[in-house]
């Protein structure tokens, strides 16, 4: 996909899912020449140094593009997990006990072995963030803050396209890293719980959850969303309905007939 394809998909996604906020497009920056002209560093533009969750909030709420290099961060977790700042053994021992685990030794081992570390030896300067519908680059990762009902549509679309599901780590801290780094390491999709910093300082709502995808999966995800829309499972098309003995997909009735149970009306794809 080119840059225009991405922005077109961003606008379509917002409309189809009735998203309150913009999906966030993230592009990795390895050289300062890659920084878009309209995505300034907060430390240079305003003197501010936001946490990554706050940068996400500025993008999705205020539709602001910005670039976060090492000197722009106010939170240590992305600096460590994106390997912009190196850790030594002492750092692992110190930071590894801050993961809200009862057993310090298990906590340190979890940080060393299971935490979302960027798997690259290529020196990273940082990343640029922008609303997907107006980004001036092809994103490496896209992060969407959504309601659970919207998440259902996103997962359904991804599952339809991939014919498989993926593993999710429901950790309650470092959501900025969990929502991005597994995808940069090769995973196609992820679901992440907003952490306390997201809630207190990034302004994430109590009803929000994060769905993210690798940038090169955007075309496939949108095809999946269009497909589930056609068969009546789109976010806007599902309605509260407590009608008993409701029409079912034909294969439901086939299985009920096989089991000797009552068969009812069937619905055809697109008729719901």
C-alpha positions as a printed Julia matrix, in Angstrom:
272×3 Matrix{Float64}:
   0.0     0.0    0.0
   1.16    3.53  -0.69
   0.61    6.54   1.56
  -2.68    7.52  -0.09
  -4.03    3.98   0.25
  -3.28    4.15   3.98
  -5.04    7.47   4.51
  -8.05    6.26   2.49
  -8.24    3.16   4.69
  -7.98    5.36   7.77
 -11.0     7.39   6.75
 -12.96    4.26   5.81
 -12.12    2.59   9.11
 -13.27    5.6   11.13
 -16.56    5.68   9.2
 -17.19    1.92   9.22
 -16.46    1.42  12.93
 -17.75    4.83  14.03
 -14.48    5.41  15.88
 -14.41    8.31  18.3
 -10.69    8.93  17.76
  -8.16    8.56  14.97
  -6.23    5.33  14.51
  -2.56    6.01  15.24
   0.01    5.43  12.51
   3.57    4.76  13.75
   6.71    4.84  11.61
  10.13    3.83  12.91
  12.86    6.45  12.48
  16.45    5.34  11.94
  17.79    8.58  10.46
  16.72   12.19  11.02
  16.17   12.59   7.28
  13.15   10.25   7.66
  11.27   12.64   9.98
   8.3    14.26   8.2
   8.37   18.05   8.13
   4.96   18.35   9.79
   5.78   16.02  12.71
   7.96   18.06  15.09
   9.61   16.82  18.26
   7.73   18.03  21.37
  10.98   18.86  23.18
  11.95   21.23  20.37
   8.52   22.61  19.52
   7.09   23.28  23.01
   9.74   22.1   25.45
   7.41   19.32  26.6
   8.4    15.7   27.09
   5.31   13.47  27.06
   5.07    9.83  27.98
   4.39    7.61  24.98
   0.77    7.13  26.08
   0.36   10.92  26.17
   1.84   11.17  22.67
  -0.71    8.56  21.55
  -3.43   10.72  23.1
  -2.27   13.86  21.3
  -2.4    11.99  18.0
  -5.73   10.24  18.37
  -7.59   13.05  20.17
  -6.03   16.22  18.76
  -5.13   14.78  15.33
  -1.56   15.99  15.87
   1.51   14.49  14.17
   4.71   14.37  16.22
   8.06   12.64  16.42
   9.41   11.01  19.57
  13.19   10.62  19.67
  15.11    9.58  22.76
  15.2    13.09  24.21
  11.39   13.54  23.89
  10.33   10.73  26.25
   9.27   11.15  29.88
   8.63    7.44  30.54
  11.41    4.9   30.81
   9.62    1.8   29.48
   9.58    2.67  25.76
  13.17    3.95  25.98
  14.21    0.55  27.31
  11.9    -1.72  25.3
  12.6     0.02  21.97
  16.31   -0.18  22.87
  16.86    3.54  22.49
  18.64    3.43  25.86
  20.75    0.38  26.81
  20.18   -1.62  30.0
  22.89   -3.36  32.0
  22.44   -6.22  34.46
  21.89   -3.83  37.35
  19.06   -2.13  35.45
  17.32   -5.45  34.85
  17.57   -6.21  38.56
  16.16   -2.81  39.53
  13.46   -2.43  36.88
  12.54   -6.1   36.98
  11.15   -5.7   40.49
   8.74   -2.94  39.35
   6.36   -5.15  37.37
   3.73   -5.66  40.11
   4.67   -9.27  40.82
   4.84  -10.78  44.31
   7.96  -12.84  43.67
  10.94  -10.55  42.85
  12.98  -13.33  41.23
  10.12  -14.36  38.95
   9.5   -10.71  38.14
  13.1   -10.17  37.05
  13.02  -13.38  35.0
   9.75  -12.27  33.39
  11.3    -8.96  32.4
  14.37  -10.62  30.9
  12.59  -13.41  29.05
   9.0   -12.37  28.32
   8.86   -8.59  28.18
   8.22   -6.92  24.78
  11.78   -6.14  23.66
  12.37   -4.89  20.13
  14.26   -7.63  18.31
  16.74   -5.67  16.23
  20.36   -4.63  16.39
  19.74   -1.67  14.07
  20.12    1.6   16.05
  16.73    3.28  16.42
  16.4     7.05  16.81
  12.67    6.95  17.61
   9.36    7.01  15.79
   6.88    9.36  14.16
   3.18    9.25  15.08
   0.27   10.66  13.06
  -3.46   10.1   12.54
  -3.85    7.28  10.02
  -6.3     9.28   7.9
  -3.77   12.08   7.37
  -0.34   10.47   7.82
   2.31   11.37   5.27
   4.05    7.99   5.41
   3.33    4.27   5.19
   3.08    3.1    8.81
   4.95    0.19  10.36
   2.26   -0.22  13.04
  -1.29    1.04  13.54
  -2.87    1.35  17.01
  -6.63    1.75  17.45
  -8.35    2.73  20.69
 -11.87    1.36  20.56
 -14.86    0.02  22.45
 -15.19   -3.71  23.01
 -18.0    -3.93  20.43
 -15.72   -2.3   17.85
 -12.92   -4.64  18.9
 -15.2    -7.56  18.11
 -15.5    -6.37  14.51
 -11.75   -5.87  14.18
 -10.96   -9.32  15.55
 -13.67  -10.9   13.42
 -12.23   -9.26  10.3
  -8.67  -10.31  11.12
  -9.75  -13.87  11.97
 -11.72  -14.13   8.73
  -8.71  -13.11   6.68
  -6.06  -15.12   8.51
  -8.12  -18.21   9.43
  -6.29  -18.28  12.74
  -6.04  -16.48  16.07
  -3.03  -15.03  17.83
  -1.75  -15.02  21.39
  -2.42  -12.03  23.63
  -0.5   -11.12  26.81
  -2.99   -9.31  29.09
  -0.34   -7.41  31.05
  -1.47   -4.28  32.89
   1.63   -2.12  32.44
   3.69   -0.9   29.45
   0.7    -0.97  27.09
   2.56    1.39  24.75
   5.16   -1.34  24.26
   2.8    -4.34  24.16
   0.64   -2.65  21.52
   3.56   -1.98  19.18
   6.7    -4.06  19.7
   5.23   -7.57  19.15
   4.06   -6.31  15.75
   7.45   -4.84  14.91
   8.84   -8.26  15.82
   6.55   -9.95  13.29
   3.17  -10.56  14.93
   0.28   -9.47  12.7
  -2.31   -8.32  15.26
  -2.54   -7.68  18.98
  -5.0    -6.67  21.7
  -3.7    -4.65  24.66
  -5.18   -3.41  27.94
  -4.55    0.31  28.57
  -2.27    0.52  31.61
  -2.62    2.88  34.62
  -0.52    5.55  32.88
  -2.84    5.4   29.88
  -5.77    6.02  32.21
  -4.27    8.66  34.52
  -2.11   10.61  32.07
  -3.0     9.43  28.57
  -6.75   10.01  29.12
  -7.81    6.52  28.01
 -11.45    5.91  28.93
 -12.64    3.08  31.16
 -14.47    1.6   28.18
 -11.48    1.64  25.82
  -9.2    -1.17  24.69
  -6.36   -1.18  22.17
  -6.23   -3.15  18.92
  -3.07   -2.93  16.85
  -1.86   -4.33  13.57
   1.24   -4.43  11.48
   1.16   -1.8    8.76
   1.4    -4.34   5.96
  -1.78   -6.02   7.27
  -3.95   -2.93   6.77
  -5.25   -3.87   3.3
  -6.15   -7.38   4.5
  -7.91   -6.08   7.62
  -9.98   -3.64   5.58
 -10.98   -6.41   3.16
 -12.08   -8.42   6.2
 -14.11   -5.53   7.57
 -15.84   -5.09   4.21
 -16.67   -8.8    4.11
 -18.2    -8.98   7.58
 -20.15   -5.81   6.75
 -21.7    -7.54   3.72
 -22.9   -10.51   5.78
 -24.42   -8.32   8.48
 -21.83   -8.51  11.25
 -20.62   -4.93  10.94
 -20.43   -2.71  14.01
 -23.35   -0.52  12.9
 -25.4    -3.46  11.65
 -25.6    -5.45  14.9
 -28.64   -4.56  17.0
 -29.85   -5.6   20.42
 -32.45   -8.31  19.88
 -33.91  -10.75  22.41
 -36.16  -12.45  19.85
 -36.39  -16.12  20.81
 -36.32  -18.85  18.13
 -34.46  -16.4   15.92
 -33.47  -17.24  12.32
 -30.08  -18.92  12.24
 -27.35  -19.62   9.71
 -28.33  -22.65   7.58
 -25.56  -24.85   8.98
 -27.06  -24.41  12.48
 -30.27  -26.02  11.23
 -28.32  -28.73   9.43
 -26.57  -29.68  12.66
 -29.79  -29.5   14.71
 -31.48  -31.81  12.18
 -28.56  -34.21  12.44
 -28.93  -34.23  16.22
 -32.71  -34.72  16.07
 -33.46  -31.27  17.49
 -36.0   -28.63  16.38
 -35.15  -26.9   13.11
 -36.24  -23.29  12.6
 -35.96  -20.58   9.99
 -32.65  -19.87   8.29
 -31.19  -16.56   7.28
 -29.18  -16.03   4.15
 -25.91  -14.04   4.1
 -26.72  -10.37   3.62
 -30.29  -10.72   4.92
 -29.6    -9.95   8.57
